[in-house]
């Protein structure tokens, strides 16, 4: 069944340049609306994180625990059992994170920091909270765990989300009627 569009007076004819132009215009308007929605959502998320101290999701970083702030202010979400959450310091793991940053600032390498924590019997993140990484043994600290902590923006007091984006890429720039594919890409760190 052909796609009918009132603006062209009936079904779209892909061979008609005027119809193609109208469909391209609709595509541009649609993309503009998606961008406006994206800006509104990001602004709202930023305000919720900054003003209300809300935690916007995901697993808490090592050194933090989630605390319950009560029912969600949106009645529909509250009726579904959703609750507000915020991050609080994990009294055991927070000093370990401070030690990692202190030793790194003293020019100790990732491997040396990991070895020192393991030698001192400090449980790795997966050993401290086995539900975090069920697939890991948690026997020792790894360089990658230290690197993940040192590069996590949360420890500097920043709320970061949307680290990746979806870009629409034309399948064939010569023939836009073939459509596009969606590619996941990393956003720049300074955004």
Beta strands, then each sheet from edge to edge (+ up, - down):
strand 1: 4-5
strand 2: 10-11
strand 3: 64-71
strand 4: 83-89
strand 5: 164-170
strand 6: 180-186
sheet 1: 1+ 2-
sheet 2: 3+ 4-
sheet 3: 5+ 6-
end
